C-alpha cells in the first residue's frame, strides 16, 4: 500500500467543456460523478485494484462478497465552476460504524472552496442484502487516510 497520503487524498481535475451547461458553468449533476471518480482514483493510488471493490469489474465465478451501495448523498455549491478550471480535489473518508462509511470530497480552485460532495456507502451481502463489515481493503484505506489529514473540508 502507498504510505504517502498526498498521493491518494489530494488529487487534481480539469473541468471539461462537456461537463458544463450552455453558460459554461459546471452542470450540477457532474459533482456526484466527480466525487465517485475521486474515490476510485484515491483507492487506486492507495493500491487497491478496482476489481477488489466494484462487483461489475469482477469476472468469472469470483464474485465479491460485499457490495457498497450509496445510501445517502448531498452537495453544497459555493462558487461557480467553469470549463477549463484546474481544480484541487481533497478526499476525506470517515468510518461511521462497522458497516458504513462516507467520503467527503472538496473541490477547490486556488485554495478557494467551490463545492463539497458527500457520499455515504453501506456494506451489504449482495445476495442476502444484509449488512456486513466493511471490506478490509476499504478499512485500511480509511484508517491510513485519517493519519496526517486535517478536518473535513468545508
C-alpha positions as CSV (number, residue, x, y, z in Angstrom):
1,X,0.0,0.0,0.0
2,X,1.1,3.6,-0.7
3,X,2.0,5.4,2.5
4,X,2.1,9.0,1.2
5,X,-1.4,10.5,1.7
6,X,-0.5,13.2,-0.8
7,X,-0.8,10.5,-3.5
8,X,-4.3,9.4,-2.7
9,X,-6.1,12.1,-0.8
10,X,-5.1,15.2,-2.8
11,X,-6.0,14.9,-6.5
12,X,-6.4,17.2,-9.5
13,X,-9.1,17.6,-12.1
14,X,-9.6,19.8,-15.1
15,X,-13.2,20.7,-15.9
16,X,-14.1,19.7,-19.5
17,X,-16.4,21.6,-21.8
18,X,-18.8,18.6,-21.9
19,X,-19.2,18.9,-18.2
20,X,-20.7,22.4,-18.4
21,X,-24.0,23.9,-19.4
22,X,-24.7,26.5,-22.1
23,X,-23.4,29.2,-19.8
24,X,-20.0,27.4,-19.5
25,X,-20.7,26.5,-15.8
26,X,-20.4,23.0,-14.4
27,X,-23.7,21.3,-14.6
28,X,-24.8,20.3,-11.0
29,X,-25.1,16.6,-11.6
30,X,-21.4,16.3,-12.5
31,X,-20.4,16.8,-8.9
32,X,-21.5,13.4,-7.8
33,X,-19.8,11.7,-10.7
34,X,-16.6,13.6,-9.9
35,X,-16.9,12.6,-6.2
36,X,-17.2,8.9,-7.2
37,X,-14.3,9.2,-9.7
38,X,-12.2,10.8,-7.0
39,X,-13.0,7.9,-4.6
40,X,-12.0,5.4,-7.3
41,X,-8.7,7.3,-8.1
42,X,-7.9,7.5,-4.4
43,X,-8.4,3.8,-3.9
44,X,-6.2,3.0,-7.0
45,X,-3.5,5.4,-5.8
46,X,-3.6,3.8,-2.4
47,X,-3.0,0.4,-4.0
48,X,-6.5,-1.2,-4.1
49,X,-7.4,-2.5,-7.5
50,X,-10.9,-1.6,-8.8
51,X,-11.8,-5.3,-9.2
52,X,-11.5,-5.8,-5.5
53,X,-14.1,-3.1,-4.8
54,X,-16.6,-2.9,-7.7
55,X,-18.6,-6.1,-8.4
56,X,-19.2,-5.3,-12.1
57,X,-15.4,-5.5,-12.7
58,X,-15.2,-9.0,-11.2
59,X,-15.1,-11.7,-13.8
60,X,-16.0,-15.4,-13.7
61,X,-17.1,-17.1,-10.5
62,X,-15.0,-15.0,-8.3
63,X,-17.9,-12.8,-7.2
64,X,-17.4,-10.2,-4.5
65,X,-18.9,-11.0,-1.1
66,X,-19.6,-7.3,-0.3
67,X,-21.5,-4.6,-2.3
68,X,-21.2,-0.9,-1.3
69,X,-24.4,0.8,-2.4
70,X,-24.8,4.6,-1.9
71,X,-27.4,5.1,0.8
72,X,-27.1,8.9,1.1
73,X,-25.6,11.8,-0.7
74,X,-25.6,15.6,-0.7
75,X,-23.8,18.5,-2.3
76,X,-23.0,22.1,-1.4
77,X,-22.2,24.5,-4.2
78,X,-20.3,27.6,-3.1
79,X,-18.9,29.2,-6.2
80,X,-19.3,28.6,-10.0
81,X,-17.0,26.1,-11.6
82,X,-16.1,26.8,-15.2
83,X,-14.9,24.9,-18.2
84,X,-11.1,24.8,-18.1
85,X,-10.8,25.3,-14.4
86,X,-8.0,23.4,-12.8
87,X,-9.3,22.0,-9.5
88,X,-7.7,20.7,-6.4
89,X,-9.7,17.7,-5.1
90,X,-9.5,16.7,-1.4
91,X,-10.8,13.3,-0.4
92,X,-11.7,12.7,3.3
93,X,-13.1,9.2,4.1
94,X,-14.7,8.6,7.5
95,X,-15.8,5.3,9.1
96,X,-19.2,5.6,10.7
97,X,-19.6,2.1,12.1
98,X,-18.6,-1.5,11.2
99,X,-20.7,-1.5,8.0
100,X,-20.9,2.1,6.7
101,X,-18.6,4.9,5.8
102,X,-18.8,8.3,4.0
103,X,-16.5,10.2,1.7
104,X,-16.3,14.0,1.8
105,X,-14.9,15.4,-1.3
106,X,-13.9,19.1,-1.6
107,X,-13.3,20.9,-4.9
108,X,-11.1,24.0,-4.8
109,X,-9.6,26.5,-7.2
110,X,-6.5,28.3,-6.0
111,X,-7.4,27.1,-2.4
112,X,-10.9,28.7,-2.7
113,X,-13.8,26.3,-1.8
114,X,-16.1,25.8,-4.8
115,X,-18.1,22.7,-3.9
116,X,-18.3,19.9,-1.4
117,X,-19.9,16.5,-2.0
118,X,-20.7,13.7,0.5
119,X,-21.4,10.1,-0.5
120,X,-22.3,7.5,2.2
121,X,-21.9,3.8,1.5
122,X,-23.2,0.8,3.4
123,X,-21.5,-2.7,3.1
124,X,-24.0,-5.4,2.3
125,X,-24.0,-9.0,1.2
126,X,-25.1,-8.8,-2.4
127,X,-27.2,-12.0,-2.2
128,X,-29.0,-11.5,1.2
129,X,-28.9,-7.7,1.1
130,X,-28.0,-7.8,4.9
131,X,-25.4,-5.5,6.4
132,X,-21.8,-6.9,6.7
133,X,-18.5,-5.5,7.7
134,X,-16.7,-3.0,5.5
135,X,-14.1,-4.9,3.3
136,X,-10.6,-5.0,4.9
137,X,-9.1,-3.0,2.0
138,X,-11.5,-0.1,2.5
139,X,-10.9,-0.3,6.3
140,X,-7.1,0.1,5.7
141,X,-7.7,3.0,3.3
142,X,-9.9,4.8,5.8
143,X,-7.5,4.2,8.6
144,X,-4.5,5.3,6.6
145,X,-6.4,8.3,5.4
146,X,-7.1,9.5,8.9
147,X,-3.4,9.9,9.6
148,X,-1.9,13.2,8.7
149,X,-5.1,14.7,7.4
150,X,-6.8,17.7,8.9
151,X,-10.5,18.3,9.4
152,X,-13.3,17.6,6.9
153,X,-13.0,20.1,4.0
154,X,-15.6,22.9,4.3
